[in-house]
Structure formats: C-alpha cells, structure tokens
C-alpha cells in the first residue's frame, strides 16, 4: 500500500573526500576551539561555553526559537516573527563553521507563524515545519525542505493540510522524526467537535501520505510527541478526561496499517498527571519532565531510568529529581540527548528580577545532575531555550523575550561538557 510505513534505515554515504574534510574539521574544533567553542578547562571538570552569538538581523519580536544539528559542524537555528515587516519564518544554517545568510520566508509562509520545528533528514537536508494562518484564516501545517539557504532559487513553502478540506481543522504543535529516508509527522488537529492527533508520512520524494488518527475516537487529544521510530514508531499524546490528564502512547501496527495502544502506557502509569509531560525515549526507558508548581514558586520535575547492575534491569528501577535552584519560577523545559550517554535539560528560571537559562547534564547512575547557568551577557529576559546534544557537545538557542520586557533577538552558544565517567 502507498501509505504503508517502512521500517528501514536510510544512511547518508560520505565520499572519502567529504569524510576526510569532516574529520579534519572535527579535529580542529576539538584542538583549537574554532567557531568560538573554547578549550576545556584544566582537568576537564567543568563545562566550557562559547560566547553567545546573535543570529537575527533586527527581529526584536522573535519567538518560537528552535535548533537542529546533524553533527557539530552542521547546525540550524530557526525562529518566527508574528508581526511587522519581518513577519514570517527565519532560518540560519552553519556549515563547516560558517553561518550562511539568513533565509526569511515572508508572506509565502502564511500569517502569524508559530510552532516551528527543524529536522535534518537521513540525507542531511534541512526540513522546517510550522503552523500559520492561510487565506481562509485556517491554521494550516506548512513545510519546506532547504538544502542550502544560499541556493540561487529558493524553494517555496508548501501547505500540507489543504485549506478547505473538511478532514482537517486548525493544526498545532507538530512533531517529527526521521523514519528511514522519510519523515514521520504528527500534529494536533483542532475541530469544533474536539481535538485529535493526526499523523502522516512525508516521503523523500515530497509525497504527503496521511496515516490516520493517532488518538482514535478521543476528542481531547493534545500535545503529540514522537517518542521513537525503532523498532516501531511510537507517539505519545496527552488526554484530558474526568480524572484529569492522562498520557497515552500509541504504536504503529504495520500489519493492520493503523495506530494501536502501546505497552509504553504501563511504563508511564506512575508519572505525575497535574502537568503535561515532556517525554523522551532512551535505550534505558522513557524520560519524563514536567513543571511542578509549589507554594514558593515552581520547579522542574524529572523521572529517569536508573542503571543498576546489568543494563537489562535498568528499566525496572527509576528515580525522580527536582530542580529548584535558584528559588523562583522554573519552566519551559527542553530535553536532548539520550541514556546511557548524555541526557541534557535546558530550562528558564525567573529569579530576583531576571530570567536565566539553566542547563543540566543528567546521569543514569544515580549521581546528582551537573547544572550550570548559561552566560547570556546583559540580557535580562533570556527565555524559551531550545537545544541539541551529541555526545559531550550541546548547542543552545534562545531569545531575549520581548513579551517579558527583553530587547528581543535570537542568540546561540555551545557547551563542551567534560567527558562522562
């Protein structure tokens, strides 16, 4: 069938020349600190941060910052502007340590864009997904694939959910993952009768193939997240019912060509329900993160798989952590990386009249997280961090939030973490 979901891995083949160039660049990064990475401090005990770099031209009202990376020499940062002459979707790509000219998708990107997501496919090409109002004032799902913003002829965005099609309502909160040579996309679809989670496969050839509803007959499906694609695609979503919020996890049934409930629901049965969860799959099990409201402010709660004895027994042992320092309002968590290995958390803290961005390196061995405060210069309202982590390297993007009184702008920095024990 045309909409059958494949289960194959597409890998980019590097020519000897390209592989050698990438290896040389990686060595230069590690040895000389090119690109502002800086050297590790003596002993490698503390993380090293590069100086923040401003990426936007004059987008004082930038919001919705997101970041993606194929490796540390191929990085993309995107953001949206919802008003004024700069309204639209904005992208910056760094290739081989050089930031390419910004791409600005204006009227062709729809009105009041938001929910921006970036992802590199198996071939190393950059995809952007977002939602925006179309000519019928319906919030549609948009997509563009950009091999390079420096191309002489820039590709045009495409509205994936057709305007006027009664099977689609207003799209929100897209989430995507690489599936072989294609992309798996899920999003929240808002209809007058209720909310549902829809899915589709975007092929390498550009075909948009609907895969049906993830949330079944539910009319309260919210906030989808692609958990994993191997060995079978799994999607988590949030449902509000009479008993409160519930996390649901569906997996793709290749034989029946539909989504069905997953055993992952049992793994998540004991997690808090008072706040929507940010979830990330790892080889040791699901990591959950949430904002926990308290009398003295708020904190970031974490539920992590713990590695005790043999790795096969790790999923049966879990532990919770609460990040609440400095005292204040902790929110906007963002997870990256994996376990075992390096899992990182970025979040925003409002304390003592200023907003800070904190980063934590989390461990599956039970040791306390390694937490740092990001150096953001004179910005007073650094907010909405987005980041990626590959090995001992993290890339972080954020904005000096104009809605909270900041000066606006989009910023980028990199962290070299000390080698894990």
N, C-alpha and C positions, 0 to 999 in steps of 0.2 A: 504494500500500500504506500501511497505517496507520503502519508503523514506518519508512517512508522518511524519510531525514534531509534536511530542506530546506536550501537554500543561498540564504537571503535575509537581508536586514539589517532588523531592527526598530529604529526610532529613536523616542525619546520626543519628542513635539511640545510645545514650550513655548508657552503663550499669551503674548501681548505683556506682560501684567501680571507673569506669573511670570518671564519672561525679563528684564524690567527690574529686578525685585527681585533676581534672581541677579546681574546685572551690578553693581548698586549694592553688594551685599554683598561681591562680589569686590574692588571698588574700595576699600571700607572696610578689608578685610583687608590689602590692599597698602599703603594710605596711612597707616593708624593703628595697625596691629598689634592689632586687636581679636581677642579669643579667645586672647590670650597669645602671638601669633606674634612680636611684637617687630619692630623695624625692622632693615634691612640695615645693617651697619657701613659707615663711610665707604669709598668706593671699591668696595664690594661684593665684596671679595676673599675674605672668609671666610664660611662658613655661619653663620646665626643660628638658635639653638634656643630654643623656648618653654620655660618652666618645666614640669617634669613634673607631671602631674595624676593623682591616684589615682582610679580609676573604680569599684572594688568597694566594697561596704559593709563586709564583715568576712570576706572569703574568704582566710583565711591559707593555705589549701591550694590556691589556684588554680593551674591549669596549662593547657597547651594554648592559649595566647593566640593570637588571630588578628585581623586587621584588614582592612577593605574600605572603599573610597571610590568614590563616583560622581564627585565633584569635591571641592574643599577645604571646601565647606560642607555636605556630606552624607557623614558618616563613621560607620562602625560598628566596634565592638570587641567581641569575644566571648571567653569562656574557659569552661573546665569545672572542676567540683569533683567529685572521685570518692568523697568520703566525708563523713559527718557530716550535720547538719541542712541544710547548704547544697548538698548533692549535686545535681548537675544541670548544665544549660547556662545560662549567663548572657550577656546581651546589653545593650550600651549603644549608643544611636544619638545622634549630634549632627546636628541640623538647624538651619541658619541660625544657627550659633554657639552653640546652646543644647543641652546634654546632656539628653535625655529620661530619665524614670525607668527604672531597670533592669528588664529582663524576666528572671524566673527560671523556667525550665522544670524542674520537680522530677521527681516520680515518672513523669509522663507522658513524660519524655524517656528512659526506660529507666535501667538501673543502670550505674554506673561508665562514664559517657560519656567519650569521647575523640575524637581525630581531627577536631576541629571545623574547618569551613571556612565562610567567609562570602562572599557574592557578591551584587552588585546586578544585576538583570536589565535588559533594554532599557527597561522602563517605570519604572525607578528603585525598584522594590520589592526589599526585602532577603530573601535566602534563606539559611538555615543548614542545613548538612549535618553529620552526625556519626555515629559508631557507638556502640552501647550494648548491654548485655545485656537481652534480653527475658524474658518469663515462662518460656520454655523454656531459659534460660541459653545462648541462641544470640546471638552478636553481630550485630545487625541494622544496616541502614543507615536512618537517620532523616532527616526533612526537615521544615522549617516555612518558610512564607512570611509575613513580617510587614511590612505596610505601615507600621505605626507601633506601637511598644510601648504608646503611650498610648490605644489603642483601647479602648472600653468592654468589648467582648467579645474576649478574646484568642483567636487561632486555636490549634488543638491540633496538636502534632506528629503526624507520620504515619510509620509504619514502611514503607519502600519494599520491602525484601526480606522477603517474607512468612514468618513463623515457620512451621516445619514443612514448607516447600516444599523437596523434595529437590534442586531445581536450584540452591539457594543454600546456601553454607556460612557461616562467620563472615566478616563484612565488615570490612575495614580500609582505611585510607588513601584516602578518597575525594578526587577532584579534579574540579573543574567549570569550565566556561566558558560564556559566553553565546553561543548559536547562534541568531541571528535573535531571535524572541520567546521562544524556549525555552532550556533548559539542556542541555548535554551533560555527562553524569556518567560517570566511570569509577571503579572501585574494585578492590581486591584481594580475591579470594574464596578462603577457605581451606577446603578439603575434606580428609577423611582421606587421599585419594589424592594430594593435592598442591595447589599454589597456581595460580590463574589470574587473568586480568584480565578483568572483565566491564564492560559498558557499557550505557547506557540514555539515552533522551531524556525529559526531564520537560517537558511542554508547558505553555504559558501557562495552559491550562485545567486543569492538575493531573494529566493522564494520565501514567502511568509506563510507557514503551514500551521494553522490552528491545531492544537492538541486537546481542546476541550477544557471543561471546568475542573480545577483542582479541588474546589470546595464542595462539589456535589450539589445537593439541594439547599445548602445553607444560604441564608440571606443576610448573614452577618460576618462574612469573610473579610479580614483586614490584614494589611501589612505582610505580604508574602516575602519569603526569603528562600533562595535556592540553597539548600544545605550541602548537597553533594551530587555528583553525577556518576560516580563509580562506587560499587559495581552497578548500581541502578540509580537513576535520578530520584532525588528526594526533595520535597518542597515543604517548608514549614509555613504556617499561617496562624493567625490569631482570630478567635471567635468569641464574641460577646454573647452570653446567654443568661438565663435566670440566675445561675450560680456564680456569675462573674466571668472573667476572662479565662479562656482555655487555649492552650497551644495544641494545634493539630499538625500532624506530619503525614503527607501522602507520598507514595512512591509509584513510579510508572510501571504498569503491568504490560510488558511487551507482547504477551500472548493475546490479551483482550484489548490492547490499544486504548487503555484508559488509566486514570489515576485511581488508586485504592488506598485505604488506611494502612499505615506502616507500623511495624513493631517499635519504631522510634518513639511513639507516643508513650509507651511504657517507661522508656528511659527518662522522659521529661515529666513523668507524672508527679514527682515530688517537688518541682520547682515552684517558686512564688507565682501567684496569679494576679497580684494587685497592680502590676505594671506590665505593659508589653515587654517581651523579651527580645534582646538581640542575640541571635544564635549563630554559632559557627561550628561546623563539623571538624573533627580531627581524627587521627588514626587511633586515638585513645578513647574517643567518645565525643559527645556534644558538649560544647562550652556555652554557657548561658550568662548573659549580662543584663542588668536592669538598673534603673534609677530607683532608689529606696528613699521614700520621704520619711523624715524624722522630725521630732519636736524642735530640734536645734538646727534644722536645715535639711539637707539631703546628702545621700552618699551613693556610691556605685557598688552594687552587689554583684558578686561573681559566684558561679557554681562550676567547678573544674573537675575533670577526671584526674585521679592521682595514680601515679606509677608506684606500686608497692610490690616488691618481689618480681615475679615474671610479668612481662608486658601483657600476657593474655589475661591476667587477673585484674588489670588496671581499671576496666570499666566498672567493676563491682565496687570500687572504692572511690568516693567522691568527697570533695571538701569545699567549703564556702569561704569566701574572703569578702571583707568590706573595706572599701577605700573611702576615707572620710577626712583626710588631711590635705590642706588646712581646713578648719571648720568653715562651712559656708554652704553654698548651693552647688552641688555636683551634678552634672548632666551631660547630655549629648555624647554618650559613649560610642566608640568605634573600635571594632576588633579586627586584627590582621594576624597573619602567620598561622602556625599550627603547633600541635603537640603530638608526639615528642618533638623537640626542636625549640623554636622560639615563638611564643604567642605574645602579642603585644596589644595593649589597650591604650587608646588616646581618649581624653575627655576634657570638658570645660569646667572650670571652677570659678565661681564668683565669690570673692572674699576680700574684705577690707577695701571696698570701693573699686576693685579692679578685677577683670576677668583674666584668668590664667589658663594655659593648656598644660595638662599633665600627661606624661607617658609612663606606662608601666610594662616591664618585661615579666611575664608570668611563667611559672615553672610547674611541672607535673610531679615534682619530687617532694612537695610539701614545704619547700623553703619559701620565705616571705618574698613578695614581689620586689623587684628593683624599680623604684619610682623616681622620676626626675621631673622638674618643671622646665618646660620649653622656654628658651630665650627668645622673646618676641620684640626686643627693643623697647621703644616708647609707646607701643600700642597699649591702650588701656582696656580694650574690649575684644581681645582675641577670642574667637568663638568658632563653633562648628568644625572641629578638626576632622580631617579625613586622612587616612594613611595606609601604606602598604608595608609589609615586612617580608624580606627574603633573607634567610639565614641571620647574620648578625648586622644587617643593614635595614633601616627604616627610612621611608620618605614621607614627610608630613606636609599637608597644605591646610591653610585656614584663612579666615578673613577677620579683619578688624571691624566687627559688626556695627554697621551704621544704625541699625534698629535699636541698639543699646547705647548709642552715643559715641561709637567709634568713628574713625575717619574713613572707614571703608578700605578697599584694596584687598588683593589676594597675595598671600605670602607662601614661601616654600622653604623647607630646610630638610637636612638629612642627619640621621643619627647613626653612628657606628657603635654598636653595643660591644662590650667585652665578650670574649668567647665564652660560651656556656661551659660549665664544668662537666 
